[in-house]
Each structure stands twice: as structure tokens, then as C-alpha cells.
């Protein structure tokens, strides 16, 4: 009986640790810098990440992940590939969002 309890606790701990690891693989495209974007999104290197940040500065906060396709070099396929990693939260304080 003790071994079942230990096994259950171990399994629960493993699930909690796995869930937190997956949660760390997300990036808020309205607040992250280019390095964080490039490190988190698959198929996005430094130049595409710089383009995302430049677009955000010029046009305001993104309202949806799909809006990333408006950035030169980013297409809907790339957005779909990364949809589970993209967070669209509020813009950083003090920044204007058009």
C-alpha cells in the first residue's frame, strides 16, 4: 500500500513539473524583446524577431496572434506552427497601443 502511495505522489510531482516546463515555452509578443521572441518561437531567428519588435513599435500592440502575419517575413504557416507558444497580452506600461 505504501508503494502505491509513493508511486502516486511521484507521478503527480512529475506531472506538475512537466506542466510548468511547457508553460515556460510561451512568449508575450507585446512585451518580449527580440531575443526572447527568437528563443521561444520555432522558425523565428534574430532578424524576424527584430521585425516583430519593429512592427509592434510602429503599429502598436498586437491584438491577436494572426496579426503577426502582417510582419514582413512572417506568414500564417509560421503563426500556426507557434500558436501554442504565442501570448497576446497587454502592451508594456508606458507604451502607446494604437
C-alpha positions as CSV (number, residue, x, y, z in Angstrom):
1,X,0.0,0.0,0.0
2,X,2.9,2.4,0.8
3,X,4.5,1.7,-2.6
4,X,1.2,2.7,-4.4
5,X,1.1,6.0,-2.4
6,X,4.7,6.7,-3.2
7,X,4.2,5.9,-6.9
8,X,1.1,8.2,-7.0
9,X,3.0,11.1,-5.3
10,X,5.9,10.6,-7.8
11,X,3.5,10.6,-10.7
12,X,1.8,13.8,-9.5
13,X,5.1,15.5,-9.0
14,X,6.2,14.6,-12.5
15,X,3.0,16.0,-14.0
16,X,3.4,19.3,-12.1
17,X,7.0,19.7,-13.2
18,X,6.1,18.8,-16.8
19,X,3.3,21.3,-16.9
20,X,5.5,24.1,-15.6
21,X,8.1,23.3,-18.3
22,X,5.5,23.6,-21.0
23,X,4.2,26.9,-19.6
24,X,7.7,28.3,-19.8
25,X,7.7,27.9,-23.6
26,X,5.4,30.9,-24.2
27,X,6.2,34.5,-25.2
28,X,4.1,37.6,-24.9
29,X,4.6,39.2,-28.3
30,X,3.5,42.6,-27.0
31,X,6.1,42.8,-24.2
32,X,9.0,40.5,-25.1
33,X,12.3,41.7,-26.6
34,X,13.6,40.3,-29.8
35,X,15.9,37.8,-28.1
36,X,13.0,36.2,-26.1
37,X,10.9,36.0,-29.2
38,X,13.7,34.3,-31.2
39,X,14.4,31.9,-28.4
40,X,10.8,30.8,-28.0
41,X,9.2,30.8,-31.4
42,X,10.2,28.0,-33.9
43,X,11.4,29.3,-37.2
44,X,11.9,32.8,-35.9
45,X,15.5,33.9,-35.8
46,X,17.0,37.3,-34.8
47,X,16.1,39.2,-37.9
48,X,12.4,38.1,-37.9
49,X,12.2,38.8,-34.1
50,X,13.6,42.3,-34.8
51,X,11.0,42.8,-37.5
52,X,8.3,41.7,-35.0
53,X,9.5,44.3,-32.4
54,X,9.8,47.0,-35.0
55,X,6.3,46.3,-36.3
56,X,5.0,46.5,-32.7
57,X,6.7,49.8,-32.1
58,X,5.4,51.3,-35.4
59,X,1.8,49.9,-35.2
60,X,1.1,49.3,-31.5
61,X,0.3,46.2,-29.6
62,X,-0.8,43.0,-31.4
63,X,-4.5,42.2,-30.8
64,X,-4.2,38.6,-32.0
65,X,-1.5,36.0,-32.9
66,X,-2.8,36.1,-36.5
67,X,-1.8,39.8,-36.7
68,X,1.8,38.6,-36.7
69,X,1.3,37.6,-40.4
70,X,1.3,41.3,-41.2
71,X,5.0,41.4,-40.3
72,X,7.3,41.0,-43.3
73,X,8.8,37.5,-43.2
74,X,6.1,36.0,-41.0
75,X,3.3,34.0,-42.6
76,X,0.2,32.3,-41.4
77,X,2.0,28.9,-41.5
78,X,4.6,30.2,-39.1
79,X,1.9,31.6,-36.8
80,X,0.1,28.3,-36.8
81,X,3.3,26.4,-36.1
82,X,3.8,28.6,-33.0
83,X,0.2,29.3,-31.9
84,X,0.5,27.5,-28.6
85,X,3.7,29.5,-27.8
86,X,2.3,32.9,-28.5
87,X,0.7,35.0,-25.8
88,X,-1.1,38.3,-26.7
89,X,-1.2,40.2,-23.5
90,X,-1.3,43.9,-22.7
91,X,1.4,46.2,-24.0
92,X,4.2,47.1,-21.6
93,X,3.2,50.0,-19.3
94,X,4.1,53.4,-20.8
95,X,3.9,52.3,-24.4
96,X,1.2,53.5,-26.7
97,X,-1.0,50.9,-28.3
98,X,-2.8,52.1,-31.4
